[in-house]
Amino acid sequence: MVNLIKSKELSEQIVAQISQEISNYDTPPGLTVIIVGENPASKVYVNKKKKTAEKAGFNSEVIELPESVSQQELEDYIDRLNNDPAVDGILVQLPLPGHINAYDIIEKIRPEKDVDGFHPVNVGRLVIGLEPYAVSCTPFGIIRLLEENKIPIEGKHAVIAGRSNIVGKPLASLLLNRNATVTVCHSKTKNIEEICKQADILVAAVGKAKFIKADRVKPGATVIDVGINRTKDGKLVGDVDFDEVCKKAGYITPVPGGVGPMTIAMLLSNTLKLFKIHNK
């Protein structure tokens, strides 16, 4: 019988531990999120971040900017936050409008305030095996889920379907640093079905509803579903065909309620770490 990997209880436990630790300080960590435009999904996600951060005892601020904001104006906001000692973590919610160069914006954030772990310095440190100031939140959450459920990583073959800078690439580095053998598949990969079937740990992060079918899964494999897709009838589904794959996998994350809650918990964990760095 398949084991469900749910993160609600674990994420709540992590947030509670962070809240307890914060209570030992005279001033709380500061987390500032910048959101540009009126993307509904981004607004929902940012509100969840703010609510959870405030629940944990953080000083949480959301800066809402119009879609018409210029590159320079956005960079000026980041400069002010970089120089504000009350701000420990800066997050610019993606995606950004087309006229904004997201790479320049990410690089503008000081690495030691880059709570998302996207800055080239943090990514580079992760790749070469040094500890970054912060690690990309979703991959970080996936590792915690594997470790907390005592799913072996060392020596296992991990296959990641998706090569994004937010999930696929940083997760590959995290798994390699834990001695897994890692294969990253993408839209140009040939024989992706056969490669996925070799995985002891299969991570789906392609943004295509029910992309991973049962015939792409090794019996007993651990399947981590990062995807969030909405069907025509409004139902949320992942990148994995859950009803099929759960009959074959050993462990599987549901959607919703699998990886998602861990992303925000790791965001707070990163912010607390940056706060400690700033207050040494």
Backbone hydrogen bonds, N-H to C=O, Kabsch-Sander energy under -0.5 kcal/mol:
donor,donor_aa,acceptor,acceptor_aa,energy
3,N,250,G,-2.4
4,L,2,V,-0.5
5,I,252,I,-2.8
6,K,4,L,-0.9
7,S,257,G,-1.8
8,K,257,G,-0.5
11,S,7,S,-3.3
12,E,8,K,-2.3
13,Q,9,E,-2.1
14,I,10,L,-2.5
15,V,11,S,-2.5
16,A,12,E,-2.3
17,Q,13,Q,-2.2
18,I,14,I,-2.4
19,S,15,V,-2.6
20,Q,16,A,-2.2
21,E,17,Q,-2.1
22,I,18,I,-2.6
23,S,19,S,-1.5
24,N,21,E,-1.6
25,Y,22,I,-2.3
31,L,29,P,-0.5
31,L,59,N,-2.4
32,T,89,G,-2.7
33,V,61,E,-2.8
34,I,91,L,-3.0
35,I,33,V,-0.5
35,I,63,I,-2.7
37,G,65,L,-2.8
43,K,39,N,-2.2
44,V,40,P,-2.2
45,Y,41,A,-2.2
46,V,42,S,-2.8
47,N,43,K,-2.3
48,K,44,V,-1.8
49,K,45,Y,-2.2
50,K,46,V,-2.5
51,K,47,N,-2.5
52,T,48,K,-2.5
53,A,49,K,-2.5
54,E,50,K,-2.5
55,K,51,K,-2.0
56,A,52,T,-1.7
57,G,53,A,-0.6
57,G,54,E,-0.9
58,F,53,A,-2.6
59,N,29,P,-3.1
60,S,58,F,-1.0
61,E,31,L,-2.4
63,I,33,V,-3.2
64,E,62,V,-0.6
65,L,35,I,-2.9
65,L,63,I,-0.6
69,V,66,P,-2.0
74,L,70,S,-2.2
75,E,71,Q,-2.4
76,D,72,Q,-2.3
77,Y,73,E,-1.8
78,I,74,L,-1.9
79,D,75,E,-2.4
80,R,76,D,-1.9
81,L,77,Y,-2.0
82,N,78,I,-3.0
83,N,79,D,-1.5
84,D,81,L,-1.1
87,V,84,D,-1.8
88,D,30,G,-2.2
88,D,86,A,-0.6
89,G,30,G,-2.3
90,I,113,K,-3.3
91,L,32,T,-2.3
93,Q,34,I,-2.8
93,Q,91,L,-0.7
100,I,97,P,-2.0
102,A,100,I,-1.0
105,I,101,N,-1.8
106,I,102,A,-2.6
107,E,103,Y,-2.2
108,K,104,D,-1.2
109,I,105,I,-1.0
109,I,106,I,-0.6
113,K,110,R,-2.6
114,D,110,R,-0.7
114,D,111,P,-0.8
115,V,90,I,-0.9
115,V,113,K,-1.8
116,D,90,I,-0.5
117,G,114,D,-1.4
123,V,119,H,-2.7
124,G,120,P,-2.8
125,R,121,V,-2.2
126,L,122,N,-1.9
127,V,123,V,-2.3
128,I,124,G,-2.0
129,G,125,R,-0.5
129,G,126,L,-0.9
130,L,125,R,-2.4
140,F,136,S,-2.2
141,G,137,C,-2.4
142,I,138,T,-2.2
143,I,139,P,-2.2
144,R,140,F,-2.0
145,L,141,G,-2.3
146,L,142,I,-2.3
147,E,143,I,-2.7
148,E,144,R,-3.0
149,N,145,L,-1.6
150,K,147,E,-1.5
151,I,146,L,-2.8
155,G,179,N,-3.1
156,K,153,I,-2.1
158,A,156,K,-0.7
158,A,181,T,-3.0
159,V,157,H,-0.5
159,V,201,I,-2.8
160,I,183,T,-2.9
161,A,159,V,-0.6
161,A,203,V,-3.2
162,G,160,I,-1.0
162,G,185,C,-2.6
169,K,164,S,-2.7
171,L,167,V,-2.4
172,A,168,G,-1.9
173,S,169,K,-1.7
174,L,170,P,-2.4
175,L,171,L,-2.5
176,L,172,A,-2.5
177,N,173,S,-2.5
178,R,175,L,-0.9
179,N,176,L,-2.0
180,A,175,L,-2.2
181,T,156,K,-2.9
182,V,180,A,-0.6
183,T,158,A,-2.6
185,C,160,I,-3.3
185,C,183,T,-0.6
189,T,186,H,-1.8
192,I,189,T,-0.5
195,I,191,N,-1.9
196,C,192,I,-2.6
197,K,193,E,-1.7
198,Q,195,I,-1.3
199,A,196,C,-1.6
200,D,157,H,-2.8
201,I,157,H,-1.9
202,L,222,T,-3.3
203,V,159,V,-2.9
203,V,201,I,-0.5
204,A,202,L,-0.5
204,A,224,I,-2.9
205,A,161,A,-2.7
205,A,203,V,-0.6
210,K,238,G,-2.3
211,F,208,K,-1.5
211,F,239,D,-0.5
212,I,239,D,-2.9
213,K,211,F,-0.8
216,R,213,K,-1.9
217,V,214,A,-1.7
220,G,248,K,-2.7
221,A,218,K,-2.3
222,T,200,D,-2.8
223,V,221,A,-0.6
223,V,251,Y,-2.6
224,I,202,L,-3.1
224,I,222,T,-0.5
225,D,223,V,-0.6
226,V,204,A,-2.7
226,V,224,I,-0.7
227,G,204,A,-0.7
229,N,237,V,-3.3
231,T,229,N,-0.5
231,T,235,K,-2.8
234,G,231,T,-2.1
237,V,229,N,-3.3
237,V,235,K,-0.5
241,D,212,I,-2.9
242,F,240,V,-1.8
244,E,241,D,-0.7
245,V,241,D,-2.9
246,C,242,F,-2.7
247,K,244,E,-1.2
248,K,245,V,-2.1
249,A,245,V,-2.6
250,G,221,A,-2.6
251,Y,221,A,-1.5
252,I,3,N,-2.1
253,T,223,V,-1.7
258,G,254,P,-0.5
259,V,225,D,-0.6
262,M,259,V,-1.3
263,T,259,V,-1.0
263,T,260,G,-1.2
264,I,260,G,-0.9
265,A,261,P,-1.6
266,M,262,M,-2.5
267,L,263,T,-1.5
268,L,264,I,-2.0
269,S,265,A,-1.9
270,N,266,M,-2.7
271,T,267,L,-2.1
272,L,268,L,-2.4
273,K,269,S,-2.0
274,L,270,N,-2.4
275,F,271,T,-2.5
276,K,272,L,-2.1
277,I,273,K,-1.9
278,H,274,L,-2.4
279,N,275,F,-1.1
280,K,277,I,-1.0
